[in-house]
Amino acid sequence: MGWSHISSVFEGYVPPEERVELETHGTKSKLVELKKTYASSVRNQNNRVEADLAECEEIYPSTH
């Protein structure tokens, strides 16, 4: 009926590998640049959340 043995399902599976490339150009490594990019993204997201909360506070002032 077209059934394959379970072992054949994983024949071509290659588990993912975690890699960090440390190519340097100048005094900064790629890892440092990625960390700065991530930190900047988190800061931007936090700023948007704070702005949304401030807007909500204007619309629905808290009673405390």
C-alpha positions as CSV (number, residue, x, y, z in Angstrom):
1,M,0.0,0.0,0.0
2,G,3.0,2.4,-0.4
3,W,4.0,2.3,3.3
4,S,7.6,2.8,4.1
5,H,9.5,1.6,7.2
6,I,9.9,4.4,9.8
7,S,13.7,4.2,9.5
8,S,13.5,5.5,5.9
9,V,11.8,8.7,7.1
10,F,15.1,9.9,8.7
11,E,17.5,8.7,6.0
12,G,18.2,12.2,4.6
13,Y,17.8,14.1,7.8
14,V,20.8,16.3,8.7
15,P,20.5,17.9,12.2
16,P,20.9,21.7,12.2
17,E,24.2,23.1,13.4
18,E,24.6,26.3,15.4
19,R,27.4,28.5,14.1
20,V,28.8,31.9,15.0
21,E,31.0,33.5,12.5
22,L,33.7,35.8,13.8
23,E,34.8,37.5,10.6
24,T,36.7,40.7,11.6
25,H,37.0,43.8,9.6
26,G,38.6,46.7,11.4
27,T,38.3,46.5,15.1
28,K,34.7,45.2,15.2
29,S,33.8,41.6,14.8
30,K,30.6,40.5,13.2
31,L,29.3,39.2,16.6
32,V,29.7,42.6,18.1
33,E,27.8,44.2,15.3
34,L,25.0,41.6,15.6
35,K,24.8,42.3,19.4
36,K,24.5,46.1,18.7
37,T,21.8,45.5,16.1
38,Y,19.9,43.2,18.5
39,A,20.2,45.8,21.3
40,S,19.0,48.5,19.0
41,S,16.0,46.4,18.0
42,V,15.1,45.8,21.6
43,R,15.4,49.5,22.4
44,N,13.2,50.4,19.5
45,Q,10.6,47.8,20.5
46,N,10.6,49.0,24.1
47,N,10.2,52.6,23.0
48,R,7.1,51.6,20.9
49,V,5.6,49.7,23.8
50,E,6.2,52.7,26.2
51,A,4.6,55.0,23.6
52,D,1.6,52.7,23.3
53,L,1.2,52.5,27.1
54,A,1.4,56.3,27.3
55,E,-1.3,56.6,24.7
56,C,-3.5,54.1,26.5
57,E,-2.9,56.0,29.8
58,E,-4.2,59.2,28.0
59,I,-7.3,57.4,26.8
60,Y,-7.9,55.4,29.9
61,P,-6.4,57.1,32.9
62,S,-5.6,54.9,35.8
63,T,-7.3,55.5,39.1
64,H,-4.3,54.9,41.3
